Structure formats: structure tokens, C-alpha cells
Amino acid sequence: MGDLAVGARSGHEGPEERPGRSDEPGVEAAAGGTHLGSDAAHGDEAKSEQGAKKSEQDAKQPKKARSFWKELPLLIGIALVLALVIKSFLVQAFSIPSDSMQNTLQQGDRVLVDKLTPWFGSEPERGEVVVFRDPGHWLDGEPTPDPNAVQRVLGWIGLMPSADEKDLIKRVIAVGGDTVECKGTGPVKVNGKALNEPYVFPGNTPCTVDDQGGQFKKTVPKGKIWVMGDHRQNSLDSRYHQNQPGGGAVPVDNVVGRAIVIAWPPTRWATLPKPDTFDQPGINALSSAAPGVLGLAGAVPIVLWRRRRLTVAAARAARVTGGSTAG
């Protein structure tokens, strides 16, 4: 029994003392295993930190730009869309096909036409150079250009004049409501005021003495304009279409826009302002009289209403006075 007791006691103390003994292989193995596991954990943390730093560095670095050839189709597409929008709503280029506007415009000039202001209700004014669609048979017999495929595409998007558009370019001489006339060799008169026309081609007279339209006196209908070329002896304008519907006047709705500048060739660059002769006093006599007429028309009802009120008031006063006397 004593052996059993001692044996039990010795067996209990053995395991308790083993952890403190460094000379036992089991303890060293266990300690070594513990140290290996800790180093592996520290290694994983270091790798995670390195990965995070690399991700931050990658995020800070700018992305590599796309090559020019990959960007080129997109740039061309944007340019075509912008050109089409500009042509449709803002500015369009037109080529001068004839000498009818010499010397203001020469054959082959390229002009830029303002197409924006008509969208805001602006109508052509006297003296402006305008581009307008053929109001009917003005271009009959004129040669028709035969552009190639590239020219057609460029004309469609507005990068060069379109060959399919039947357009003309002339100067506005009179607008709706004006009376325009010319006798003999001139001068042209608008609402009785003679025009000083320095833009007329040298050697030309403002009018021609012939029976085909050189002599005329017309009142331009509302919503239309009377146009003439600056090369008066070489322009089939409103004068020579008086026998057609509209009497030679061009509907305002046919006006594409106002020519504002000669853009090509560079040696011909110039603006196209409205001449001062159209600002002379009295030329707007009809339009300046309109406010007075409208004011008079508006004053008549007011005067009649006031006079009626005074009459009614006088009648009431008479009745009151009469009643007092009778009493």
C-alpha cells in the first residue's frame, strides 16, 4: 500500500515538474512549435501590409492613356455631329456661283451665313445680303454641278457648300409694306426716298431702261422682300420675275439667313454690313407712322367712354336739381 501511495504520488508530481525542465525533448519540441507558428502569423501580416501599400500605389498611379488611333474615330464622330448642328442651326458656308453680286461678292467667294437669328423671329432688313431658297423657277436653265461622293458628304454636314440646295444670294432693297420704284436709270426709291448705292457695280446704273423689269413700281406684300443684285446689269432678281406668282417678291420663309462675312479666300476677308443709305430719315415713314395711328385708334374708345361718363353725370345732376326745386 505504501508503494501504491508513493507510486501515485510520484506519478502526480512527474507531469507537474516537466514544463519547468528545459532539458526534456518534449518541452523543447513544444516550444519550438510555438515559435514557428508565431513567425508564420507575423509573415502573413507583413504580406497583407505590403499588398495594401501596393494597391494604394497602383491607385495613385495615373491610368495609361488610350492610343491616338483608338481615340480618332470618337473625335471624328464628335466633329461631324458638331458640324451638322452648326450647319443646321448656327452658321453655314455658301459658295458664290455667279457675278450678280459684284463687286461686293466675287464668283468663287465663300460666305458665312447666320442661321441663328431667324430662329428667334428676326426678319430680313433693308440693305442686308441674304441667302434664300428659289421661290420658283428663278434658277431654271442654270447649270447644275455634279459633285463626287466626298463633296456630297461634306456638303451635307456643312463643311462645304451643298450642290443640291437651290439657293440664291441678293441684297434686300425693300420689305413688306414698302413701295419700291425705279424710273429711267435711277435712282431706286423706297417709300419715296432715293437710295445712294455705293455698292452698285462700277459703270452700272441703279436701273436699266428695258421692258423686262428694268422699270418698276411695286408695293411689297407683307411677309415678303424685294431683292436686287449689286451688279444691276447682270442680275436676274425681283425685277425680272414680276410676271411670276408673288410678283417678284420673295417670301420671308424662304430666307435661309443673312450673309455676315466673306470667309474665303483669305485675301477677300471682309464683313457685310448694312449700308447707311437705308438708315436715312423718312425711309421708314410707313412704319414710323404706325405707332401714331395705333395710338389714335386706342385713344378714340377712351375719349368716347369719358364723354359718356360726363354726359351721364350731367344728367344725374340735372335730375337732382330739378327734384329740389319741385319740393
Rosetta blueprint (number, residue, H / E / L):
1 M L
2 G H
3 D H
4 L H
5 A H
6 V H
7 G H
8 A H
9 R H
10 S H
11 G H
12 H H
13 E H
14 G H
15 P H
16 E H
17 E H
18 R H
19 P H
20 G H
21 R L
22 S L
23 D L
24 E L
25 P H
26 G H
27 V H
28 E H
29 A H
30 A H
31 A H
32 G H
33 G H
34 T H
35 H H
36 L H
37 G H
38 S H
39 D H
40 A H
41 A H
42 H H
43 G H
44 D H
45 E H
46 A H
47 K H
48 S H
49 E H
50 Q H
51 G H
52 A H
53 K H
54 K H
55 S H
56 E H
57 Q H
58 D H
59 A H
60 K H
61 Q L
62 P L
63 K L
64 K L
65 A L
66 R L
67 S L
68 F H
69 W H
70 K H
71 E H
72 L H
73 P H
74 L H
75 L H
76 I H
77 G H
78 I H
79 A H
80 L H
81 V H
82 L H
83 A H
84 L H
85 V H
86 I H
87 K H
88 S H
89 F H
90 L L
91 V E
92 Q E
93 A E
94 F E
95 S E
96 I L
97 P L
98 S L
99 D L
100 S L
101 M L
102 Q L
103 N L
104 T L
105 L L
106 Q L
107 Q L
108 G L
109 D L
110 R E
111 V E
112 L E
113 V E
114 D E
115 K L
116 L L
117 T H
118 P H
119 W H
120 F H
121 G L
122 S L
123 E L
124 P L
125 E L
126 R L
127 G L
128 E L
129 V E
130 V E
131 V E
132 F E
133 R E
134 D L
135 P L
136 G L
137 H L
138 W L
139 L L
140 D L
141 G L
142 E L
143 P L
144 T L
145 P L
146 D L
147 P L
148 N L
149 A H
150 V H
151 Q H
152 R H
153 V H
154 L H
155 G H
156 W H
157 I H
158 G L
159 L L
160 M L
161 P L
162 S L
163 A L
164 D L
165 E L
166 K L
167 D E
168 L E
169 I E
170 K E
171 R E
172 V E
173 I E
174 A E
175 V E
176 G L
177 G L
178 D L
179 T E
180 V E
181 E E
182 C E
183 K L
184 G L
185 T L
186 G L
187 P L
188 V L
189 K E
190 V E
191 N L
192 G L
193 K E
194 A E
195 L L
196 N L
197 E L
198 P L
199 Y L
200 V L
201 F L
202 P L
203 G L
204 N L
205 T L
206 P L
207 C L
208 T L
209 V L
210 D L
211 D L
212 Q L
213 G L
214 G L
215 Q L
216 F E
217 K E
218 K E
219 T E
220 V L
221 P L
222 K L
223 G L
224 K E
225 I E
226 W E
227 V E
228 M E
229 G L
230 D L
231 H L
232 R H
233 Q H
234 N H
235 S L
236 L L
237 D L
238 S H
239 R H
240 Y H
241 H H
242 Q L
243 N L
244 Q L
245 P L
246 G L
247 G L
248 G L
249 A L
250 V E
251 P E
252 V H
253 D H
254 N H
255 V E
256 V E
257 G E
258 R E
259 A E
260 I E
261 V E
262 I E
263 A E
264 W E
265 P L
266 P H
267 T H
268 R H
269 W L
270 A E
271 T E
272 L L
273 P L
274 K L
275 P L
276 D H
277 T H
278 F H
279 D H
280 Q L
281 P L
282 G L
283 I L
284 N L
285 A H
286 L H
287 S H
288 S H
289 A H
290 A H
291 P H
292 G H
293 V H
294 L H
295 G H
296 L H
297 A H
298 G H
299 A H
300 V H
301 P H
302 I H
303 V H
304 L H
305 W H
306 R H
307 R H
308 R H
309 R H
310 L H
311 T H
312 V H
313 A H
314 A H
315 A H
316 R H
317 A H
318 A H
319 R H
320 V H
321 T H
322 G H
323 G H
324 S H
325 T H
326 A H
327 G L
